[in-house]
Amino acid sequence: MSQSVDRALAVLPLLARGPAGLGEVADALAVHKSTALRLLRTLHAHGYVHRQPDGRYRLGARLFALAAEAVENLDVKEVAQPYLRDLARATGHTVHLALHQDDEVVYVDKVDSRYPVRLYSRIGRPVPLTVAAVAKVLLADLPEAERRALAARIDYPRWTARSTPDAEAFLRELELVRAQGWAADLGGHEESVNCVGAPVRGPDGRVVAALSVSAPAAVVTGEELLELLPLVRRTAEAVGRDYSGEGEEGP
C-alpha cells in the first residue's frame, strides 16, 4: 500500500466530520505539518479539498460531484445478477429483483425455477403493492409520513382470503417488516404461490432494491419456503455490500 495515498485518503473522512486546520490534520495523521500541507495542496488541486478564507480545510465540490455521478451510474440490477443466479441454483425456485418507482414496485430481473411449472411474472411488470413480499420490503423503508400517505391513497384488492384488507392492516404489516427485516407473501396474491423477500441496502443503509424467492405451493409449502429465509437474507446482504463497494478487495 502506498503510504502517501493512504495518508491522503485518511484526510477525507477527517474532513467529512467538519472543517479542520493544518495542525489538526497533521495531528490526526501523525505527520509533520509540511507533510500534511503537501497532501492538502494535492487534494485541493484536484478539487477534493477546499481551503476556506479562515485557513481551514473542508471537503471540495469535486468529491460530491463524483459521488453523485457514481450513484447515478450504478446499476443494482447488474450488480445483483450473479447473486440472483446463484440463489436460483441453490434453491431451485424462481428469484426476482424489484425496485420502487413512484407508486409502483416493478420487477427488474427474474431467474426462473428449474422445475417445469413457471410463475406468471414479467420483468417490467408492477407487483401488487399490498401483498407482494418485495413491495412490502421496499415500502417498509419509507419514512412514516410517506408510508401513511401511500397507504391512504392505494386500493386493497381482495385477491385471496389472505390479502391485506385495508390501510390500517397494511401499515401494521409494514411496521412488522421494518422491524424484522424481511417479508413474506404466503398466498396473499395467489393462493397457490408463496414468496419470501429481503432488502438490498445501499451505502447509506436505505433499501435500494428487494429480492425474493417464490414457489408454487404444490412444490414447496409456505413453512418450507420460510426455511430458506436465512439464505435469501444473506444473498440480499451480499448484493448490498457489492453495490455499496464493501465487497472483498480484488487483485
BAFI-67345 format. One record per residue: residue number from 0; y, z, x of N, C-alpha, C in turn; residue in one letter. Coordinates in Angstrom, 3 decimals. Each point is the difference from the previous one (the first is absolute). Example, Ala and Ser with C-alpha at 12.3 -4.5 7.8 and 13.67 -1.06 7.14 Angstrom:
<rs>
   seq       n_py       n_pz       n_px      ca_py      ca_pz      ca_px       c_py       c_pz       c_px   type
     0     -5.690      7.800     13.190      1.190      0.000     -0.890      1.200      0.000      0.900      a
     1      1.050     -0.720     -0.350      1.190      0.060      0.820      1.090      0.730     -0.770      s
</rs>
This chain:
<rs>
   seq       n_py       n_pz       n_px      ca_py      ca_pz      ca_px       c_py       c_pz       c_px   type
     0     -1.196      0.000      0.833      1.196      0.000     -0.833      1.248      0.000      0.869      m
     1      0.979     -0.839     -0.344      1.245     -0.052      0.739      0.834      1.239     -0.297      s
     2      0.402      0.711      1.069      0.780      1.219     -0.190      1.370     -0.300     -0.616      q
     3      0.624     -1.089      0.435      1.310     -0.356     -0.529     -0.075     -0.337     -1.483      s
     4     -1.024     -0.787     -0.363     -0.158     -0.352     -1.412     -0.291      1.253     -0.814      v
     5     -0.844      0.856      0.531     -0.357      1.235     -0.691      1.243      0.847     -0.253      d
     6      0.845      0.125      1.014      1.223      0.795     -0.156      0.971     -0.644     -0.987      r
     7      0.127     -1.323      0.084      0.899     -0.697     -0.911     -0.440      0.185     -1.450      a
     8     -1.311     -0.102     -0.224     -0.509      0.181     -1.360      0.174      1.437     -0.474      l
     9     -0.048      0.958      0.915      0.183      1.402     -0.365      1.424      0.283     -0.471      a
    10      0.941     -0.842      0.400      1.386      0.178     -0.430      0.137     -0.241     -1.499      v
    11     -0.759     -0.947     -0.540      0.184     -0.420     -1.388     -0.294      1.112     -1.004      l
    12     -1.157      0.676      0.065     -0.210      1.101     -0.955      0.979      1.153      0.207      p
    13      0.477      0.167      1.231      1.009      1.030      0.261      1.280     -0.311     -0.771      l
    14      0.464     -1.237      0.074      1.230     -0.387     -0.683     -0.207     -0.143     -1.507      l
    15     -1.259     -0.179     -0.434     -0.262     -0.063     -1.442      0.343      1.320     -0.676      a
    16      0.013      1.100      0.777      0.349      1.303     -0.555      1.515      0.201     -0.075      r
    17      0.754     -0.948      0.565      1.454      0.080     -0.045      0.608     -0.363      1.340      g
    18      1.320     -0.254      0.037      0.662     -0.360      1.252     -0.192      1.070      1.078      p
    19     -0.078     -0.450      1.246     -0.202      0.928      1.126      0.826     -0.477      1.189      a
    20      0.477      0.943      0.774      0.751     -0.313      1.201     -0.906     -0.309      1.171      g
    21      0.594     -0.491      1.080     -0.767     -0.362      1.188     -0.794      1.186      0.532      l
    22      0.624      1.150      0.059     -0.687      1.184      0.509     -1.194      0.394     -0.846      g
    23      0.157     -0.099     -1.312     -1.103      0.340     -0.903     -1.172     -0.950      0.203      e
    24      0.305     -1.277      0.154     -1.063     -0.987      0.213     -0.709      0.273      1.315      v
    25      0.778      0.255      1.061     -0.590      0.278      1.313     -0.894      1.239     -0.055      a
    26      0.475      1.050     -0.676     -0.798      1.228     -0.105     -1.287     -0.230     -0.778      d
    27      0.107     -0.754     -1.099     -1.183     -0.247     -0.825     -1.055     -0.806      0.738      a
    28      0.455     -0.923      0.863     -0.932     -0.832      0.766     -0.394      0.619      1.324      l
    29      0.673      1.107      0.356     -0.231      0.666      1.284      0.268     -0.942      1.171      a
    30      1.147     -0.691     -0.068      0.390     -0.925      1.060      1.454      0.285      0.385      v
    31      0.430     -0.570      1.130      1.388      0.125      0.425      0.886     -0.807     -0.955      h
    32      1.262      0.411     -0.104      0.927     -0.700     -0.884      0.139     -1.476      0.363      k
    33     -0.057     -0.327      1.284      0.135     -1.404      0.404     -1.157     -0.837     -0.542      s
    34     -1.205      0.585     -0.025     -1.160     -0.703     -0.549      0.141     -0.188     -1.502      t
    35      0.445      1.063     -0.668      0.198     -0.073     -1.442      1.069     -1.036     -0.343      a
    36      1.044     -0.057      0.814      1.087     -0.952     -0.246     -0.491     -1.439      0.124      l
    37     -0.846     -0.278      1.003     -0.544     -1.351      0.159     -0.833     -0.394     -1.223      r
    38     -0.811      0.943     -0.481     -0.816     -0.278     -1.182      0.879     -0.289     -1.218      l
    39      1.011      0.828     -0.194      0.879     -0.161     -1.158      0.782     -1.304      0.071      l
    40      0.461     -0.350      1.207      0.744     -1.249      0.157     -0.882     -1.210     -0.297      r
    41     -1.257      0.058      0.423     -0.927     -1.105     -0.271     -0.249     -0.134     -1.497      t
    42     -0.252      1.139     -0.663     -0.226     -0.020     -1.440      1.255     -0.456     -0.745      l
    43      1.148      0.427      0.503      1.270     -0.403     -0.618      0.203     -1.504      0.124      h
    44     -0.340     -0.569      1.155      0.176     -1.434      0.217     -0.829     -0.829     -0.966      a
    45     -1.127      0.551     -0.448     -0.872     -0.716     -0.928      0.276      0.371     -1.457      h
    46      0.949      0.875     -0.231      0.365      0.366     -1.357     -0.837      1.086     -0.622      g
    47     -0.893      0.613      0.778     -0.869      1.036     -0.555      0.679      1.369     -0.008      y
    48      1.039      0.153      0.783      0.765      1.235      0.079      1.478     -0.364     -0.050      v
    49      0.791      0.836     -0.653      1.443     -0.229     -0.096      0.744      1.228      0.537      h
    50      1.029     -0.253      0.819      0.811      1.093      0.541      1.218      0.211     -0.886      r
    51      0.118      1.205     -0.524      1.096      0.334     -0.904      1.281      0.267      0.784      q
    52      1.150     -0.030     -0.683      1.269      0.305      0.673      0.025      1.381      0.654      p
    53     -0.775      0.949     -0.534     -0.019      1.347      0.592     -0.935      0.094      1.201      d
    54     -0.618     -1.139      0.399     -0.857     -0.020      1.169     -1.464      0.278     -0.279      g
    55     -0.296      0.433     -1.197     -1.408      0.236     -0.340     -0.664     -1.308     -0.412      r
    56     -1.330      0.023      0.040     -0.777     -1.199     -0.310     -0.781      0.206     -1.303      y
    57     -0.131     -1.086     -0.739     -0.834     -0.013     -1.207     -0.793     -1.298     -0.026      r
    58     -0.938     -0.085     -0.949     -0.793     -1.219     -0.122      0.886     -1.169     -0.398      l
    59     -0.305     -1.178      0.542      0.808     -1.183     -0.246     -0.488     -0.823     -1.172      g
    60      0.875     -0.876     -0.478     -0.295     -0.824     -1.173     -1.168     -0.955      0.240      a
    61     -0.174     -0.451      1.237     -1.072     -0.950      0.294     -1.365      0.601     -0.314      r
    62     -0.155      1.289      0.238     -1.268      0.674     -0.259     -0.318     -0.009     -1.486      l
    63      1.003      0.277     -0.835     -0.204      0.005     -1.447     -0.290     -1.409     -0.511      f
    64      0.672     -0.998      0.581     -0.236     -1.385     -0.407     -1.432     -0.419      0.317      a
    65     -0.497      0.410      1.165     -1.373     -0.335      0.369     -0.997      0.659     -0.944      l
    66      0.250      1.262     -0.330     -0.900      0.717     -0.899     -0.038     -0.662     -1.366      a
    67      1.175     -0.379     -0.511      0.060     -0.651     -1.312     -0.714     -1.343      0.026      a
    68      0.173     -0.750      1.079     -0.652     -1.303      0.130     -1.514      0.152      0.072      e
    69     -0.448      1.017      0.735     -1.436      0.226      0.143     -0.636      0.346     -1.339      a
    70      0.656      0.870     -0.776     -0.527      0.383     -1.306     -0.033     -1.193     -0.937      v
    71      1.065     -0.810      0.035      0.087     -1.166     -0.882     -1.115     -0.998      0.287      e
    72     -0.372     -0.140      1.259     -0.982     -1.016      0.379     -1.431      0.527      0.082      n
    73     -0.167      1.289     -0.252     -1.325      0.586      0.085     -0.742     -0.217     -1.318      l
    74     -1.162     -0.591      0.058     -0.785     -0.339     -1.180     -1.192      0.939     -0.096      d
    75      0.045      0.927     -0.951     -1.078      0.968     -0.129     -1.311     -0.691     -0.365      v
    76      0.083     -1.117     -0.721     -1.217     -0.736     -0.352     -0.715     -0.488      1.250      k
    77      0.754     -0.571      0.927     -0.598     -0.504      1.239     -0.624      1.137      0.807      e
    78      0.701      1.123      0.055     -0.520      1.161      0.733     -1.283      0.511     -0.648      v
    79     -0.031      0.005     -1.332     -1.107      0.626     -0.721     -1.262     -0.840     -0.062      a
    80      0.119     -1.320      0.144     -1.145     -0.884     -0.248     -1.291      0.400      0.711      q
    81      0.016      0.244      1.321     -1.275      0.359      0.634     -0.574      1.321     -0.515      p
    82      0.858      0.929     -0.375     -0.469      1.272     -0.548     -0.622     -0.191     -1.380      y
    83      0.591     -0.889     -0.802     -0.565     -0.283     -1.319     -1.386     -0.616      0.128      l
    84     -0.146     -0.927      0.939     -1.308     -0.633      0.193     -1.038      1.018      0.458      r
    85      0.395      0.872      0.906     -0.928      1.030      0.481     -0.403      0.942     -1.133      d
    86      0.961      0.372     -0.836     -0.298      0.901     -1.106     -0.927     -0.665     -1.011      l
    87      0.218     -1.290     -0.257     -0.876     -0.726     -0.922     -1.418     -0.094      0.546      a
    88     -0.105     -0.237      1.315     -1.342     -0.062      0.610     -0.685      1.356     -0.059      r
    89      0.762      1.060      0.242     -0.593      1.336      0.047     -0.449      0.484     -1.374      a
    90      0.732     -0.370     -1.044     -0.321      0.499     -1.346     -0.785     -0.995     -0.833      t
    91      0.199     -1.284      0.279     -0.630     -1.029     -0.817      0.773     -0.315     -1.264      g
    92      1.136      0.692     -0.221      0.752     -0.156     -1.236      1.280     -0.808      0.214      h
    93      0.676     -0.310     -1.098      1.248     -0.760      0.049      1.138      0.889      0.498      t
    94      0.802     -0.536      0.905      1.127      0.726      0.576      1.288     -0.743     -0.323      v
    95      1.006      0.737     -0.432      1.310     -0.577     -0.316      1.098      0.664      0.831      h
    96      1.069     -0.771      0.238      1.244      0.528      0.560      1.098     -0.346     -0.982      l
    97      0.871      0.966     -0.318      1.044     -0.225     -1.002      1.343      0.509      0.492      a
    98      1.074     -0.624     -0.517      1.373      0.384      0.312      0.768      0.244     -1.287      l
    99      1.034      0.825      0.081      0.874      0.277     -1.129      1.227     -0.907      0.104      h
   100      0.243     -0.780     -1.039      1.139     -0.911     -0.035      0.701      0.148     -1.340      q
   101      1.219      0.556      0.019      0.758      0.263     -1.224     -0.849      0.875     -0.931      d
   102     -0.246     -0.464     -1.216     -0.812      0.790     -0.940     -1.449     -0.482     -0.039      d
   103     -0.423     -0.683      1.039     -1.376     -0.494      0.054     -0.697      0.467      1.265      e
   104     -1.304      0.158     -0.113     -0.861      0.200      1.162     -0.913     -1.214      0.052      v
   105     -0.007     -0.665      1.154     -0.659     -1.301      0.119     -1.044      0.024      1.102      v
   106     -1.157     -0.582     -0.280     -1.001     -0.177      1.055      0.502     -1.061      0.984      y
   107     -0.031      0.335      1.281      0.418     -0.970      1.019     -1.161     -0.432      0.887      v
   108     -1.134      0.681     -0.105     -1.182     -0.426      0.743     -1.241      0.560     -0.679      d
   109     -1.118     -0.683      0.217     -1.255      0.394     -0.631     -1.170     -0.464      0.846      k
   110     -0.999      0.863      0.142     -1.261     -0.371      0.635     -1.100      0.266     -1.024      v
   111     -0.718     -1.041     -0.374     -1.017      0.137     -1.044     -1.211      0.790      0.476      d
   112     -0.722      0.526     -0.978     -1.213      0.766      0.285     -1.122     -0.927      0.468      s
   113     -1.078      0.613      0.484     -1.117     -0.806      0.481     -1.030     -0.270     -1.090      r
   114      0.189      0.587     -1.187     -0.962     -0.245     -1.067      0.508     -1.099     -0.934      y
   115     -0.882     -0.598     -0.787      0.367     -1.170     -0.801      1.103      0.272     -1.017      p
   116      0.056      1.215     -0.535      1.009      0.315     -1.010      1.382      0.023      0.650      v
   117      0.948     -0.730     -0.558      1.356     -0.078      0.542      0.984      0.636     -0.974      r
   118      0.942      0.758      0.538      1.035      0.597     -0.832      1.079     -1.035     -0.317      l
   119      0.514      0.068     -1.236      1.043     -0.941     -0.404      1.354      0.534      0.468      y
   120      0.332     -0.300      1.213      1.301      0.386      0.561      0.437     -1.113      0.933      s
   121      1.308     -0.234      0.049      0.515     -1.104      0.813      1.155      0.469      0.861      r
   122      0.102     -0.592      1.191      1.158      0.237      0.851      1.237     -0.539     -0.717      i
   123      1.062      0.797     -0.022      1.223     -0.382     -0.679      0.050      0.435     -1.448      g
   124     -1.079      0.559     -0.503     -0.073      0.412     -1.403      0.435      1.467     -0.138      r
   125      0.920      0.317     -0.907      0.398      1.398     -0.215     -1.170      0.817     -0.533      p
   126     -0.018      1.265      0.340     -1.048      0.904     -0.475      0.576      0.879     -1.111      v
   127     -0.852      0.549     -0.853      0.493      0.897     -1.065      0.551      1.299      0.605      p
   128      1.283      0.222     -0.148      0.682      1.101      0.682     -0.548      1.374     -0.352      l
   129     -0.368      0.202     -1.248     -0.295      1.353     -0.460     -1.419      0.469      0.286      t
   130     -0.860     -0.907      0.485     -1.389      0.403      0.239     -0.526     -0.380      1.384      v
   131      0.476     -1.091      0.577     -0.549     -0.486      1.266      0.220      1.020      1.116      a
   132     -1.009      0.202      0.816      0.091      0.982      1.080      1.110     -0.369      0.984      a
   133      0.096     -1.285      0.370      1.036     -0.403      0.961      1.394      0.213     -0.570      v
   134      0.162     -0.236     -1.306      1.305      0.205     -0.626      0.385      1.469      0.032      a
   135     -0.932      0.865     -0.325      0.302      1.433     -0.010      0.329      0.509      1.397      k
   136     -0.696     -0.522      1.007      0.294      0.389      1.381      1.417     -0.393      0.389      v
   137      0.395     -1.220     -0.344      1.318     -0.496      0.378      1.114      0.677     -0.795      l
   138     -0.189      0.159     -1.291      1.053      0.555     -0.842      0.151      1.507      0.189      l
   139     -1.059      0.666      0.402      0.090      1.444      0.241      0.939      0.328      1.147      a
   140      0.228     -0.964      0.881      0.864      0.237      1.153      1.475     -0.163     -0.333      d
   141      0.316     -0.513     -1.173      1.396     -0.163     -0.382      0.679      1.356     -0.166      l
   142      1.307      0.083      0.266      0.727      1.241     -0.299     -0.159      0.362     -1.473      p
   143      0.097      1.279     -0.308     -0.276      0.470     -1.359      0.839     -0.711     -1.051      e
   144      1.279     -0.186      0.278      0.861     -0.654     -0.992     -0.460     -1.422     -0.287      a
   145     -0.432     -0.711      1.037     -0.493     -1.366     -0.189     -1.324     -0.012     -0.745      e
   146     -0.863      0.970      0.300     -1.274      0.091     -0.723      0.243      0.205     -1.495      r
   147      0.909      0.912     -0.321      0.268      0.306     -1.409      0.642     -1.192     -0.717      r
   148      0.909     -0.668      0.680      0.638     -1.167     -0.613     -1.019     -1.102     -0.253      a
   149     -0.894     -0.216      0.960     -1.032     -1.020     -0.165     -0.943      0.372     -1.134      l
   150     -0.425      1.250     -0.025     -0.935      0.451     -1.038      0.587     -0.179     -1.394      a
   151      1.322      0.129     -0.114      0.644     -0.096     -1.310      0.130     -1.439     -0.490      a
   152      0.003     -0.963      0.909      0.266     -1.381     -0.431     -1.238     -0.900     -0.049      r
   153     -1.142      0.471      0.455     -1.186     -0.856     -0.020     -0.854      0.291     -1.235      i
   154     -0.926     -0.916     -0.294     -0.908      0.163     -1.132     -1.290      0.669      0.455      d
   155     -0.761      0.496     -0.981     -1.258      0.700      0.284     -1.128     -0.590     -0.842      y
   156     -0.471     -1.186      0.377     -1.096     -0.629     -0.755     -1.266      0.864      0.068      p
   157     -0.744      0.024     -1.096     -1.259      0.743     -0.027     -1.149     -0.981      0.215      r
   158     -0.254     -0.313      1.279     -1.089     -0.925      0.308     -1.349      0.637     -0.313      w
   159     -0.127      1.286      0.339     -1.233      0.733     -0.268      0.375      1.405     -0.458      t
   160     -1.000      0.779     -0.334      0.254      1.389     -0.410      0.536      0.829      1.152      a
   161     -0.162     -0.477      1.228      0.451      0.739      1.177      1.377     -0.451      0.497      r
   162      0.617     -0.938     -0.678      1.319     -0.474      0.405      1.044      1.105     -0.151      s
   163      1.015     -0.033      0.843      1.085      0.971     -0.071      0.758     -0.200     -1.305      t
   164      0.133      1.040     -0.839      0.527     -0.199     -1.352      1.518     -0.087     -0.120      p
   165      0.741      0.707      0.886      1.451      0.041     -0.182      0.690      0.396      1.302      d
   166      1.350      0.032     -0.048      0.797      0.273      1.193     -0.267      1.391      0.560      a
   167     -0.161      0.967     -0.869     -0.237      1.370      0.464     -1.292      0.092      0.797      e
   168     -1.053     -0.597     -0.528     -1.284      0.005      0.703      0.081     -0.795      1.303      a
   169      0.754     -1.097     -0.029      0.153     -0.827      1.197      0.702      0.779      1.114      f
   170      1.056      0.724     -0.338      0.727      0.782      0.999     -0.875      1.123      0.565      l
   171     -0.816      0.611     -0.842     -0.930      1.027      0.494     -0.993     -0.609      0.980      r
   172     -0.489     -1.199     -0.331     -0.949     -0.679      0.884      0.647     -0.340      1.339      e
   173      1.243     -0.464     -0.021      0.692     -0.341      1.243      0.246      1.243      0.851      l
   174      0.302      1.115     -0.634      0.176      1.257      0.746     -1.302      0.389      0.688      e
   175     -1.115     -0.160     -0.695     -1.306      0.317      0.581     -0.302     -0.917      1.176      l
   176      0.246     -1.295     -0.189     -0.242     -0.965      1.077      0.875      0.308      1.198      v
   177      1.246      0.337     -0.245      0.927      0.335      1.080     -0.501      1.212      0.790      r
   178     -0.548      0.978     -0.706     -0.470      1.223      0.648     -1.300     -0.210      0.765      a
   179     -0.930     -0.770     -0.566     -1.313     -0.138      0.633     -0.083     -1.151      0.984      q
   180      0.930     -0.978     -0.103      0.029     -1.087      0.968     -0.962     -1.137     -0.292      g
   181     -0.491     -0.123     -1.207     -0.869     -1.106     -0.380     -0.011     -0.121     -1.525      w
   182     -0.561     -1.111     -0.493     -0.059     -0.216     -1.448     -1.321     -0.666     -0.360      a
   183     -0.360      0.144     -1.261     -1.215     -0.639     -0.509      0.276     -0.626     -1.357      a
   184     -0.732     -1.048     -0.282     -0.039     -0.596     -1.336     -1.465     -0.095     -0.367      d
   185     -0.471      0.952     -0.782     -1.402      0.045     -0.386     -0.116     -0.458     -1.453      l
   186      0.016     -1.317     -0.167     -0.129     -0.575     -1.329      1.264      0.028     -0.823      g
   187      1.168      0.140      0.623      1.245      0.059     -0.743      0.503     -1.362     -0.445      g
   188     -0.311     -1.028      0.787      0.407     -1.367     -0.365     -1.161     -0.766     -0.613      h
   189     -1.144      0.057      0.666     -1.232     -0.581     -0.522     -1.076      1.069      0.096      e
   190     -0.679      0.248     -1.102     -1.015      1.061     -0.009     -1.090     -0.245      1.036      e
   191     -0.194     -1.262      0.356     -1.098     -0.361      0.895      0.408     -0.043      1.477      s
   192      1.238      0.367      0.326      0.480     -0.093      1.377      0.624      1.319      0.443      v
   193     -0.367      0.443      1.202      0.575      1.199      0.596      0.718     -0.361      1.301      n
   194      0.986      0.805      0.361      0.808     -0.312      1.179      0.582      1.274      0.600      c
   195      0.083      0.057      1.333      0.698      1.089      0.692      0.985     -0.625      0.981      v
   196      1.178      0.611      0.136      1.038     -0.561      0.853      0.679      1.050      0.849      g
   197      0.599     -0.446      1.092      0.688      0.898      0.932      1.262     -0.673      0.528      a
   198      0.984      0.793      0.425      1.276     -0.560      0.457     -0.004     -0.425      1.460      p
   199      0.732     -1.065      0.280      0.301     -0.436      1.364      1.458      0.400      0.251      v
   200      0.213      0.841      0.994      1.346      0.525      0.247      0.641     -0.678      1.203      r
   201      1.316     -0.199     -0.091      0.772     -0.579      1.082      0.468      1.058      0.975      g
   202      0.803     -0.393      0.973      0.429      0.924      1.044      0.832      1.171     -0.515      p
   203      0.641     -0.161     -1.171      0.799      1.094     -0.553     -0.795      0.874     -0.957      d
   204     -1.308     -0.265     -0.115     -0.848      0.798     -0.871     -0.051     -0.472     -1.433      g
   205      0.854     -0.956     -0.372     -0.016     -0.522     -1.366     -1.157     -0.981     -0.184      r
   206     -0.462     -0.120     -1.228     -1.119     -0.886     -0.311      0.507     -1.444     -0.060      v
   207     -0.581     -0.864      0.823      0.414     -1.408      0.044     -1.012     -0.912     -0.683      v
   208     -1.214      0.473     -0.210     -1.043     -0.797     -0.645     -1.098      0.947     -0.462      a
   209     -0.915     -0.542     -0.763     -1.163      0.777     -0.427     -1.227     -0.871      0.118      a
   210     -1.097      0.603      0.440     -1.263     -0.741      0.041     -1.016      0.723     -0.870      l
   211     -0.957     -0.755     -0.483     -0.978      0.581     -0.914     -1.361     -0.641      0.181      s
   212     -1.011      0.711     -0.472     -1.364     -0.516     -0.099     -0.388      0.048     -1.471      v
   213     -0.479     -1.134     -0.525     -0.365     -0.099     -1.410     -1.425     -0.507     -0.132      s
   214     -0.664      0.439     -1.075     -1.379     -0.436     -0.220     -0.362      0.122     -1.468      a
   215     -0.843     -0.902     -0.494     -0.493      0.122     -1.371     -0.839      1.258     -0.162      p
   216      0.093      0.621     -1.153     -0.783      1.214     -0.258     -1.497     -0.288      0.034      a
   217     -0.382     -1.243     -0.251     -1.417     -0.361      0.051     -0.536      0.039      1.424      a
   218      0.907     -0.101      0.969     -0.402      0.005      1.410      0.103      1.394      0.596      v
   219      1.069      0.712     -0.339      0.217      1.335      0.548      0.754      0.831     -1.037      v
   220     -0.409      1.248     -0.180      0.678      0.872     -0.963      1.339      0.468      0.568      t
   221      0.825      0.540     -0.869      1.272      0.538      0.461     -0.188      1.109      1.016      g
   222     -0.971      0.861     -0.233     -0.270      1.102      0.934     -0.433     -0.539      1.366      e
   223     -0.823     -1.028     -0.007     -0.444     -0.592      1.268      1.153     -0.681      0.721      e
   224      0.897     -0.620     -0.761      1.146     -0.660      0.623      0.927      1.037      0.637      l
   225      0.161      1.138     -0.650      0.852      1.055      0.542     -0.528      0.535      1.334      l
   226     -1.282     -0.141      0.230     -0.569      0.427      1.275      0.521     -0.856      1.162      e
   227      0.508     -1.190     -0.310      0.558     -0.886      1.029      1.459      0.319      0.308      l
   228      0.577      0.939     -0.736      1.417      0.296      0.152      0.406      0.363      1.430      l
   229     -0.762      0.831      0.723      0.405      0.292      1.384      0.121     -1.248      0.862      p
   230     -0.908     -0.954     -0.175      0.060     -1.243      0.764      1.218     -0.832     -0.420      l
   231      0.271     -0.040     -1.289      1.162     -0.750     -0.498      1.279      0.591      0.570      v
   232      0.096      1.316     -0.004      1.214      0.657      0.505      0.145     -0.201      1.508      r
   233     -1.105      0.084      0.732      0.084     -0.225      1.450      0.448     -1.427      0.302      r
   234     -0.495     -0.951     -0.795      0.400     -1.392      0.210      1.487     -0.180     -0.273      t
   235      0.487      0.572     -1.091      1.427     -0.093     -0.331      0.851      0.641      1.091      a
   236     -0.450      1.128      0.525      0.741      0.662      1.075      0.015     -0.856      1.267      e
   237     -1.116     -0.663      0.285     -0.063     -0.867      1.183      0.941     -1.196     -0.148      a
   238      0.056     -0.575     -1.195      0.940     -1.096     -0.242      1.425      0.490      0.205      v
   239      0.302      1.187     -0.518      1.336      0.556      0.146      0.380      0.240      1.449      g
   240     -0.943      0.503      0.788      0.287      0.230      1.428      0.270     -1.314      0.713      r
   241     -0.805     -1.007     -0.306      0.188     -1.317      0.621      1.332     -0.601     -0.433      d
   242      0.290      0.080     -1.290      1.253     -0.530     -0.537      1.213      0.697      0.625      y
   243     -0.137      1.290      0.264      1.104      0.787      0.557      0.075     -0.072      1.519      s
   244     -0.949     -0.733      0.609      0.011     -0.099      1.459     -0.522      1.234      0.684      g
   245     -0.889      0.739     -0.676     -0.522      1.229      0.572     -1.465     -0.120      0.384      e
   246     -0.510     -1.232      0.069     -1.393     -0.201      0.366     -0.224      0.188      1.476      g
   247     -1.244     -0.227      0.420     -0.346      0.160      1.396      0.713     -1.035      0.839      e
   248      0.378      0.390      1.204      0.708     -0.900      0.903     -0.933     -1.081      0.515      e
   249      0.488     -1.213      0.029     -0.773     -1.125      0.499      0.032     -0.090      1.490      g
   250     -0.639     -1.052      0.601     -0.027     -0.141      1.449      1.383     -0.292      0.555      p
</rs>
